[in-house]
Amino acid sequence: MTGTRVLLELVAVLGTAAFVTLLFQVLRLPAVLGYVVAGLMIGPHVPFPFVASPGLVHVLSDLGVILLMFALGLELRISTLARVGVGAGLTALFEVALCLTVGALVAGALGFSSGEAVFAGACVGISSTMLVAKAFEDQGWKGGFTEAVFAILVFEDLIAIMLIAVLTGLASGAGLGPIDLAITLGKLAGFLAVVLVLGLLSIPRFVRTIVKQGRGETVLIVALGICFGLAVITDHFGYPVALGAFVAGLLVAESGHGHDIFERVRPFRDVFAMMFFVSIGMSIEPMQLADNIPAIGLFTAVVLVMKPVGVALGSFASGRGIQTAIRSGISLAQVGELSFIIAGIGIAGRIARPSLLAIAVGVTCVTTLTSSLLIKRSDTIASSIAERLPGRIATFVSFYEGWLSRLRSRESVAWKRVRRPTFVLIFDVAAIIAIAIGGAIASPYVMESIGLSRKISTAITVAVVVAAIIPFAIGVIRRVAQVSRLLSIIVIPLPREIEHQAAAAVTMPIDVVDLGRAPRRALMLMLELAISTVIAVPVMALTQPFVGTGGLVIGAIVLVLIAITYRSIVDFTQHVRAGSELILELMHHPADPEHVEQPFEKIEAVLPGFGGLVSVTLGEASPAIGKSLAELNLRARTGATVLAISRGEGGFATPTPTEPLRAGDVLALTGSDDALASARQLVGGVAIAAVHADTSVSSPSA
């Protein structure tokens, strides 16, 4: 190919991409979608007079993939993983596993093989960091719930890297067997350990030395050299270049200059990333898109439904407010660039059909269009959903957020308590997964060696597998209950008499009353439900390709837990109702009228689980005057719940939504610290009393 021809093709690619993206900007459509359309226009599958060389664009697009992943790593330091918290990691794991499982089931229903179903499920599991960041930038949103979203995206990207590495091994013929999978993961872990250790010892220090020289172009050249060097090394060992580029970004970021280097690399990333998306468009046959419209519609539904549900449930269970959880879920209802990479790996390895890339492009196009609209309206949608929560659930949500806020403040103590049972729990879960997958793989060999019919050999295998799993399943149930109990006791301590008797293993006398039993039980069951779900969904995702829909039995167990938890919430609302009466009584008849904070000081002792109450008085200038609680929509807008209203010599315990507020009313509020702060700001009141639970933690027996 002559130099002039190359220049002409570059002009065609850049010119077409520029024209289409300008048009998309006028139409307020995402630029990424414009790049794909530009690729369609200059690709070999449309009757346009000029067709760019797929080989040239493919080479340039490979550079785009490398720079995309390198830039992703530059914005993430290893220390950041600890800062964003375990909750974000578990939310990402739960959501990706949920989408992968449902996506694989949908693919199986469409006639995909088990291998294809895995790739299809992985394609709909990862959200687009680029699209979300651009949408937030366009809206001018910073802080608040955006931090929760980016924390989840950090772990999603890490999960995506692991998926890409494992799926590359699968596509290269490593196989789906448990031994093959274990070997693949072991080799990957060993390779990453060596690269990270050697890299951390040398690269950050080397980059800092170069930066001190004060020459920007040298810093850029060194950073790109590290990026492409590690990409070459990972490719040599049989791993995707994207993995090496991402690790290179991580190592460079550890120098402390990741953000500055990112700003220098970003123009190159944008240009070559554009080539990547153009390459995707060039590889798509328009007829493939038309032929796969039903599949595109089904997978789009999986993304638009399961991703918001998975993120919202995971975020709420980890202690985020209901508003933040719902908005986070809505903001992540899309897939992007990594779906193309995953689909390309499956097609290149001849495991996935070529139409999978067309399906991935179709789903990305649709969800890209809907994502910007959903993000803009996320606050309205979240408020609407929060308003429609049943009263019992909404009240429990406020308390749960407050309890989790208290638990986060005691994170170090909590980890010491649950560290040992958590490690045992992880071991039991890993054993269950290994046994289930091993049994599924061994079933055909059992049938051949014994010479029995398929049904009989399958029944024998299932019986053996179930018998082997039962001890570990019992262990999982016990450890989940133990961890949940320990965490709930940290938040709502046992009475000292019960605690001492439990430690001494003596019988509890009848006259000792545990006043915190109802809230502690509600919290414990909610934690059991959350932990069980976070375990069950990834187990289903890992075992589904081997055991089919049999893993859905775990889902039935989760449904039972949901029913039990709801029953406990109903009981807890009766406890709240009685507590509200006591709160109102103490507000009207304090032991010392000169110390208004004194009444609430008694609440935690009399009603364990009610710590964190705040009393707010409404001044004459409060915007809440004359408005009912329903009109204020306080619970939906802030997450705080009004437990009682003191008014002169009267008042209301568990007030009705139609009760209008008056100047001088004193509201007793509960919720997380953020919710209470938002509520105070909304009503324009002055906090006159606040109770926070004693930060001392008892030492219950395990």
N, C-alpha and C positions, 0 to 999 in steps of 0.2 A: 504494500500500500504506500503510495507516494505521500510526501509531506504535504503537498497541496490538497490531496484528497482528505488527509486527516484534518487539516484546517477547515476545509469545507464542511466536513461532518460535525466538527466541534461547533462551528457557526450555526449549523442547522439545529443541533441539540440545544445550545444555549439560547439561540434566538426563539425557538419554539417554546422552550420552557419559560423564557422571560415574557413572551406574549401571553401565554396561557395563564401564568400566575398573576400578571397585571389584571387580566380579565377577571380572575377569581377574587382578587382583592376588591375590585369594584363591586362584585356580587357578594362580598363578605363571606367567601367560602375559603376553607383551609388551603394553604399553599401546597401542602403535601398531596392533596387530591389533584391539584393542578399539575404537579410533576408527573403523576401517573397518567393523566390524560395526555400530556405532551408526549410521553413514551408511546401511548397508543397511536398518536397521530403520525409519528415518524417510524413506527415499527413496521415489520415486514408483513403484517396481517391486515393492513388497510390499504386501499387503492390510492395512495398519495404518490405524487410524482417523485418524491425523494425518500429514500430509505437509508437511515444511518446504519453503520456497520455494527451489528450486535456484538461482535468480538471486541471492538474498541470500547463500546459503552460498558460491556461486562467488566473489562479490566478496570475502568475508571470507577465502576460501581463497587468493586471489591475494595478499592481505596476508601470509598464512602463508608462501607461497613466498618472497616478498621477505625476510621476517624470518629464515627458515631460512638463506637464502644469505648474508644480512648477518652473522648470527651465525657462520656458517662462516668468513667472511673475517676476523672479529674475532679468531678464535683462531689466525690464521696471519699472521705477518709475512713480508715478502719476504726478509728476512735468514734466516728459518728454512729456506728452500729450500736454501740453501748448507749450513746446519748438518746437515740430515738426510741429505745426501749424495747422490752420483750413483747409488749402488747402489739406494736406495729408489725413485728415479725410473725407473731402467731396469726394476726389478722390476714397478712399477705399469704401465709401458708394455707390457711383455711379457705380463703377466697379462690386462690389459684387451683387448689385441689378440687374445690366444688365445681368450678367451671370446667376443669379438665375431665372430671368424672361425668358430668352431664353432657359435655361436648362429645366425649367418647361414646356414651350411650346413644346419643342422637346419630353419630356417625355409623354405629353398628346397625341402627334401625334403617339407615339409608343404604345398607349393603356393603359398607366398608369392612375390610378385614381388620383383625385385631391390631396389627401393626399400623395400618392407616388410621384407625380410630385413635390410637395414641397420639399420632402427629396432629390429627384434626383437633383433638381436645386441647393439645398444647397450644395450637394456634389461637384459640379463643381465651386462653388463660392469662395473658400478659397485657396490661394496659400500656398506653403510649405516654412515656414521660415527656416527649417533645410536644405532643398535642396538649397535654394538661398544662405544662409550663407556659405555653403560648397563650392558652385560653385565660389563665390566671393573670398573665402579663397584660393582656388586652383589657381585662376587667379592672386592673390596678389593685388586685387583692394581694395582701401580704399578711403574714402572721395568722393567728387564729386557726381556723380549721384547715387552712392551706398547709400549715406545718404538719398536721396529722396526715394529710394526703401525701405529701412528699416523703414522710417517714415510711408509709406503706409502699410507695413506689420504689424506695431504696431497696427494700427487701424483695419486692417483685422482680427488680432487675437482677438481684443476686440469684433468685430462684430461676429466672430465665437463663442465666449463664450456665447454671447446673443442668437445666433441661437441654440446652443446646449441646453441652458436652456429652451428656448421656445419650441423647438422640443421635448424635454423630457416631457414637460407638455402635448404636443399634443399626444405623444405616450402613455402617462398614461391615456388617455381618456378625457383630458380637452376639446377637441374639437376645431373646427376652427371658431366657432361663434364669433362675435365681443365682446359680453359680456364675454364669456369664455376667449377669448384672452386678453381682458382688465383686467380681474381678475388675469389671469396668470402673466401678465406683472406687475400688481400692487403688487402682492405678491412677485415677484422676486425683484422688486425695493425696497420694504420694507425690505426684508431679507438682500439684499446687503447693504442698508443704515445702518442697525443695525450692521452688521458684520464689515463694514469699519470703522464706528465711534468708536466702542469698540476696534477694532483692532489697529487703528491709535493711540489711547490713551495709549495702553499698549505694543503691540508687538515691535515696533521699539525701544522704550526705553529699553525693556527687552533684546533684541538682542544686543544692544550697551553695556549693562552691562556685558553680557556674553563674548563679544569679548574682553573687557578690561581685562578679566582674563588671556588672552594670551594662552589658551589651545584650539588648533585647533579641537581636537576630540570632545570636549564639544560643540563647536560652531556647528559642523556638526550634532551631536545628537539632539541638541535643534532645529535646523532648520528643520530637518526631522520630529521631534515630532510635530512642528507647522504645517507642511505640511499635515501629516496624520491625525492630530487632526481636522483641518478644513475640510478635505475631509470627515471624519466621520460625522461631524456636518451637512454639506450640504446634505449628503446621508440621514441622519435622517429626514431632512425636505423635502425630495423628490426631491432634485436637484442633477445633476450629480456630481460625485466626482471630475471630471475635473475642475468644477467651483470652488470648495473649494480649490483645489490645486493651481489654478491660483491666486486666491485672497490671499492665503498664501504667494505666491511668491511676489506679490505686496507689502504686508505689511512688509515682511522681507527686501525687497529692500529699503523701506523708512528709514531703519536704516542707510543707507549710505554704507553698507558693502555687498550689493547684489552681486557685481562682485566677491569678494573674496569667498563668500559662494557658488556662482555658480561654481567656479573652484573646490571646494571640492565636490559638488554634482554631477558634470558632469560624473565621472566614473560610479557612480550608475545609473545615467540616461541612459548612453549609453548601459549598460548591460541589464537593464530591458526594455528599449525601443526596443532593439533587440528582446526581448521576445514578445513584442507587435506585431512587424511586422511578426515574425515567427508564432504567433498565427493567424494572418490574413491569411497567406499562408496555414496553416493547415485547416482552415475553408472553403477553396475554392475547389470546385470540378472542375477539369480540363475541364470536359464536359460543365459545366456552362459557362466557358470562351469561349469555342468554339461556344456554342449555342447563345451567346450574342455578337458575333463579330460585327454585324451591329449596335447594340446600342452603343457598345464601340466606334466604329468609329464615330458615330454622336456626342456623348458627347465629344469625343476628339477634334472634329472640333470646338465645342462650346468653349472649353478651349483655343485652339490654335488661334482662331480668336477673340472671344469676350473679353477675358482678356487683350490681348495687345491693342485692340481698346479702351476698357473702361479706362484702366490705362493711355494710351497716351492722350486721349481726356481730361480726368480729370486733369492730370498733366499740360497739356498745358493751359487749361482754368484757372488754379490756378496760372499761372505765371511762370512755369518751361519752360526752353528753349525747342525748338522742338526736338533737339538731345536728351536731358535728358528725355523728355516725351516718345519718341519712345523707347529708350533703357530701360527705366523703365518698359514699357509695355511688351517688349520682355522678360525681365528677370523674369516676374511674370506669364509666360504662362505655368503653371503646377499646379497640385493639389497634396496633400500629406496626411500626417497622420490624419489630422482632417476629411478628407472625409471618412476614415474608421470608425471613431467614430460616425459621423452623420449617416452613413448607418447602423451601428450596432444598434443605438438607434431606427431607424425606423423598423428594422427587429425584435428587441426584443419586441417592442410594437405591433407587428402584423399589422402595417400599411403598411410597404413596403415589397415587395416580397423578398425572400432570394437571388434572382439573383442580387439585387441591389448592394450587397457587391462585387460580382464578377465583375459587371460593374465598380464599383469604383476602384477595384484593376486593372482592365484592363486599364482604363483611366490613373491611376497613373503610371502604368508601361510605357505606351507609352509616356506620357508627361515628365516622369522622364528622359527617354532616349533622347527626343528632347530638353529638357530644357538646359542641359549642352552645347549642340551644339549651341543652339540659343544664350545663354549668351556669349559664346566665340565670336560669330560673331555679337553681338548686335551693336557694333560701326559701322561695315561695313554696316549692314542692315539699321541702322538709317541714315547714310550718304547717302546711295543710295536713300532712300525715300525722304530725305530733298532735294536732287539734283533735284528730279522730281516734286517738288512743282511748280505750275504755278507762273510766275513772280509776278503777283498781290498779290497772297496769301502770297508768301515768303516775299515781302516787308512789307505787313501788319503784318506778324508774328514778324518781327524785331521790328517794332514800338510797337506792343502789349506787347512784353516782356519788353521793356523799360518802358512803362506805368505802367505795373504791378509791376515792380521793384520800381518805384517811389511810388506807392500806398502802398507797403509793408513798405516803410520807414516812412509812415504816418499812420501806422496801428491804433494807439490809437485814432487819430483824426477821422479816417474813422469809427471806431466802435461806437464812440459817436454819429456820424451822423445817422448811419443806425440801431442803436440798437432797437429803438422803432418799426420802420416798419418791422424789421426782426422778432421780437416776434409776431407781428400781422400776418405776413406771415406764420409762423409756426402754429399758431392757425388755420388759414384758411385751410391750407393743411391738418391738422389733422381732421378738420371737414369734409372735402371732403372725406377722406379715411373712416371715420366712417359712413357717410351717404351711400356711395357706398356699403360698406360691409354689413351694416344693411339692405339696400334694397334688396341685393341679398339673404340674409338669410330669409328675411320676405316674399319674393315672393311666396314660396310654401304655407305658411300659409294664405296669401291673397287669393290664388286660392281655398283653402279648405273652408275658411270662407264665401266667396262670392258665391261660387258655379258656377263660370263662367269657360269658357274654359281656357286652359293653355295660349293660345296666347293672349286672351283679358286680363286676369289677369296680365300677364307679361307686356303687354303694359301699363296698369294702373300703375303698380309698377314703370316701367321705367319713366313714365311721372312725377310721384310724386317725385322720386329720382332726376331727372333732375331739376325740379322746386326748390327742396330744395338745390341743389348744386350750382345753378346759382349765387346766391348772394355771396357765398364764392369764386366761381371761378372768378367772377369780382374783388373781393378783392385781390385774388392772382395776377391777371394780373396787377392791380394798384400798389401793393406793389413791385412786381418784377421791374416794370418800375421806381418806386420811388427810390428803392435801387440802381438800375443801374445808374440812373441820378445823384444821390448824389455822388456815387463813381467816375463817369466820371468827374464831376465838380471839385472834389478834385484833380484829376490828371491834368485836363485842365480847369483852372478857367474861369468863364464867365468874359467878360469885365466889369469893375466896373460900367459903366453907366447902363448896362443891369441888373447887380446884384442889384443895388440900386433901379432901377425902379420896378424890380420884387418884392423886399421886400416891396416897397411902394404901390404895386398894381396899378401902373399907366401905361399908354400906352407908348410903346417904340417909340421914334422918328425914322423917316425913315433914318436919316443920321448916325445912330449908326450901325456899321457893326461888326458882330461877326465873326472874322477871324478864330476862333477855332471851328466853327460849324461842318465842315466836319470830322476832326479827333475825336471830341467829340462824334458825332453821331455814327461813326464807333465803337468807344470803348463802347458806351452805348448799342448799339445793340449786340455787342459781349458778353457783360456782361449779357444782357437779355437772350441771347441764352444759355450761360453757366448756369445761375441760373435756367432757365426753365428746362433745361435738367437734372440737378442735382435733381430737384424736381420731374420731370415727371417719371424718371426711377424707383426710389424707390416706388412711388405711384403705378406704374404698377406692381412692384414686390409684393407689399402688397395686391393689389386688384385682381390680376390675378387668384389666386385659387378660388375666389368667383364669379367674373364676367366674367371669360373666356377671350377671345380676345377682349372684349369690351374696356379694358383699352388701347388697341393699338390706340384708337382715339387720345390719348395724344401724341402718336408718330407722328401723322399727323400734330399736332400743331407745334411740334418741327421742322418738315420738312419745314413748312411755315416760321418759324423764320430763318432757315438756308438760304432760298432763299432771304429773306429781308436783312439779314446780308451780303450776298455775293454782293447784289446790292449796299449796302453802301460801301463795300470794293472797288468796282469798282470806285465809286465816289471819294473815298479817294485817290486812286492812281493818279487821276487827280490833286488833291491837292498836292500830293507828287511831281509830275512832275513840277508843278509851283514853289513849294518850292525849288526844286533842282536848278532851274534856278536862283532864288534869292540868294541861298547859294553861287553858283559859282560867281555871280556878286559881292557879298560882299567880297568874298575871293580875287577878283582881284582889287577891289576899296574900300579898307577900309577907314573909316573916318580919321583914324590916322595910317599911314603906320608903325610907330615905335612901335605900340602896336598890334601885330598880333592876340591877343585874342579878340580884340574889335569887329571885324565883327560878330563873333558868339554870342556876347552878345546881338545883336539886334534880333536874330532869334526868340527867345521865344516871344518877344513882337510883332513882325510882323507876325510870323507863330506859334501860340499856338499849342502845341503838338509836336513841334520839339525840345524841351529841351532835354539835354543829348547828344548833338552832340559832337563828338571828331574829331579833325583834326590831322592827322598823316602824317609826311613827310618821304619819302623814301630816306634813305642814300645810298651811293655807295655800301655798303656791304649787303644791304637788299636782302634776298633770293627771294623777289617778282619781282626783276628787270628782265625784258624780258618775264615775264609770263603774260598771259591774266587773267582776272578775272575768266573766266571759268576754266582755269587750276589751279588757286589758290583754287577755290571752296570755297571762303571765307564765303559766306552766309551759305552753308550747313555745313561747318566744325566748324564754330564759332557762327552762329546766327546773326552776324552783317551784315549790308547792306551798300554798298558804294552808297551814294547819289550823289556825285559829285567828279570830279578829276580836280584839278587846275594844269595847266602845262604852265609855262611861262606866256605869255599874253593870252593864250587860255585855253581850258579845255573842260570838258564834263559834262553836267548835265544828270543824270540817264544814266551813261555810259553803252555801250553794253558789253556783256560777252566776246567778242572777242578782246577788246581793250587791247594791251600789255602795261605794266607799265614801266616807266622809272625812273632813278635816279632823285631826286628832285621833283617828283610828290607829290602833297599834296592831301590826301584822306579825304573826309568828311564822317564820319561813324556814324551810329546810331544803337541802340540796347540796351540791358540790360547792366549793369555794367560788369557782367561776360563775356558777349559776346564781349564787346569792349576790355576788358583785353586780351581775347584769340586772338582777331584779331590783336592787337598790337604786341603780341608775335609772331604770325604767320608771319607777314610781316617784323618783325624786324625793325620797324620804331620808331621814337621818337614822342611822343605826344607833339604837340606845342600849342594846344588850346583845351579847353573843356568847355562846357556849361552845367550846371545843372539847372533845373528849380528852381525858387525861392521857398524855403521851406515854405514860408508863405502861409497860406490857407485862402481864402476868406470865407465868411459865406453866402452861397446861401440859399435862402429860400427853404424849403422842397417842 
